[in-house]
Amino acid sequence: MAYQSKIAEAIIRRLPIYYRYLDQLESEGVERISSRELGNRMNVTGSQFRQDISCFGGFGQQGYGYHVPTLKRHIGEILGMDRGYAAVLVGVGNMGRAIMSYDGFRKEGFRIVAAFDNDPHIVGTEMNGLTIRDFSELEPFLEEQKIDVGVICVPADNAQMVADLLVNNGIQALWNFAPVDLHHPDTVKSTNVHLSDSLHILTYLMNEDALFEKKKNHSLT
Amino acid sequence: MAYQSKIAEAIIRRLPIYYRYLDQLESEGVERISSRELGNRMNVTGSQFRQDISCFGGFGQQGYGYHVPTLKRHIGEILGMDRGYAAVLVGVGNMGRAIMSYDGFRKEGFRIVAAFDNDPHIVGTEMNGLTIRDFSELEPFLEEQKIDVGVICVPADNAQMVADLLVNNGIQALWNFAPVDLHHPDTVKSTNVHLSDSLHILTYLMNEDALFEKKKNHSLT
């Protein structure tokens, strides 16, 4: 949950959202925008936005607003998107395939250079230009190649074992899709994609009116 | 980004995380826990946790801490997990399959009762006990059945069209996996799973030390 970072978690969470909106604006041909307008589009106040990005140095000019392509590039740099990180993916089930086949990541400078599975029906097959390798080849592969990120798409029961193997072989960052929280040294960075969290937020929103209706009725009796 | 709800977005975001930790504690056999201990486990302060759940009425007893199974059930109820919401899924590609094959959702009272695609190679095949239906059957299906949630797993270009069709046929909530933000009436609830956001947070964390190192050096010159 907490990211152990220099910047407040809430701000870090907003950066990718800012990036997405700026990308959208750029594709709409918008070249310059005020922080107030930008805030309106992104559902934050202009001053919130200014404050957030001031953590990384100021990019705007008072009275002139922001130059959209420049601001997008700056935020992309903050997000490390110019680094061209290389990743291995472990677990080529449905989720693994979904990630491998999403072209957007490559566009953003994130390259999955190899994928591994332990199912003999999957090993040797092709997926998005990669031949799936046997899991036993993962360790020697990591010894030879400089890999930054491990993408974990294995079932929950195997996720910690895979994480340990990746970390013990020099991987510094884990992108985890298994529905468990992983243990790893503090020096290793990780994010978890808990799909059920977003489902629970949705069902909360669906349930909210009834919830407060019930509470109101209770307090009347 | 904003949820247009009665409760602050940050609190809503934390509820599913609390639920996951309580589920974990229960499975470890922990029966009673103080808010301070609970906070430690979940990386928030005890008072933050108490404050968050006090929005929904208090569940603890001063000095006795929380009864884990009761608190878990209460938070589950807040999250609408006792409602047994029914869903249709549109787009049985890799992501759609990943969601259909995840048993955890059913355990949590969320049922995908039908799945639709427009690919003749996919229509008619079986997936997790469901026969995939042709997309043209979606509208008549929604007229006959009471469905709460539409799960959108189609490519970005088709997502808004699918969302419109779902909403026009009475769907009140959209769980969107397409990498676009959808437009819909305010009465409809929605959450977006933007996988790239979590990747960007990860690459930000990997990049952070270098980022601030660079900044420090700049300010010295």
Interface residues (C-beta under 8 A of the other chain):
Chain A: M1 A2 Y3 S5 K6 I7 A10 I12 R13 R14 L15 P16 I17 Y19 R20 M42 N43 V44 F56 G57 I78 L79 G80 M81 R83 Y85 G93 N94 M95 R97 A98 I99 S101 Y102 G104 F105 E108 F110 D148 V149 Q172 A173 W175 P179 D181 K189 S190 T191 N192 V193 H194 L195 S196 D197 S198 L199 H200 I201 L202 T203 Y204 L205 M206 N207 E208 L211 F212 K215
Chain B: M1 A2 Y3 S5 K6 I7 A10 I12 R13 L15 P16 I17 Y19 R20 M42 N43 V44 F56 G57 I78 L79 G80 M81 R83 Y85 G93 N94 M95 R97 A98 I99 S101 Y102 G104 F105 E108 F110 D148 V149 Q172 A173 W175 P179 D181 K189 S190 T191 N192 V193 H194 L195 S196 D197 S198 L199 H200 I201 L202 T203 Y204 L205 M206 N207 E208 L211 F212 K215
